[in-house]
Amino acid sequence: MKKPKSQDNYVENLGMYYPRNQIEFEKEFATAKQCQNFLFRLRKMVGDFVCRECGHAEFWECQRGNAKYKCKECRTETSLLVGTIFEDSRVSLSIWFRAIWLFVNDKGGVSATSLERQLGIGSHKTSWTLLHKIRRACVNPDRKKLKGEVEVDEFSLGTPTKLGRGNHSTQKIVCMVAAEKNGRVRMEVTHNKAARTAMEFIERNVEKGSHIFTDNNPTSYIFVRSHGYQLTQSSTKTHPLPSADMAISQFRRFLNLTLQGAPDKAHMNEYFDEFAFRYNRRSFDRGLIFLRVLEYAVKLPPTLYREIVKDCSTRRKKKATLPPPQTTPQDTANDDEYPF
Ligand SMILES: [Zn+2]
């Protein structure tokens, strides 16, 4: 896209434009080749597309049309998709880009069945895998912890469990939320209400020195002050955590809309990440969110289907070989989960 840099869809720290609407998306990403060229430019800007043999960053494109590039230094061929969530996918880049576009444009979240139908994907397993990989790309590998005044609370969600012979019951899972006052949010499954568990959740998600606000629970937050945080607990039984309450109620709504209220417990943290990604960017242009998902998709390590099914624990790992991002802190702060 050759446009003046003054346009509002120009992202300074990536040096790229994003599509502002459906018409622009259809024009810019009509073919797999256009998607490949965009991905190549994005990987060059992110700085993680280098020759696996010699580390050189200049390539010729191979003419066979399979997203392979030849190193200008040692002539080794490298796939553009290796090292990204697109690696080893049987789905074409144009389907991937459309899936991500649909994902970010449906504010309530899109289901695997819906993706399968809208994109003509021939298998539910494929669309389910695609969607879960996109969900993983909702987490900025370089995301910052919450800070300032942060409300922290526990809550529980009911998920259906099979008891055999068609009988079902509801299992409660314990979760925690941290919400900046009128700002960003994080949620996780924590499994129990122990004070040490609460402390670990806070340390993973909130910067030291922040001011934690909680309800009047006498035991859950006994370690907070000794771990470098300020703490204010409500002295009454009224619930004084409006930002946390708002996030929890919005998340319940999101579950009902996207998953018809029947989430899979094993993937609850992915639903939390998708929700937080949407919630923290709810005033952003959809096209900017589309570009951010693509950016994280190339920064994150590839994930196999069996890892999605069996293991949610490795997904937060950063790529070991990822070079430092080519951004300044100010660039990142411009739109990384930022306030409304
Ligand atoms: Zn090379």
Residues whose N, C-alpha, C, O or C-beta is under 5 A from the ligand:
A	BS01	ZN	C51 E53 C54 G55 H56 C71 E73 C74 R75 T76
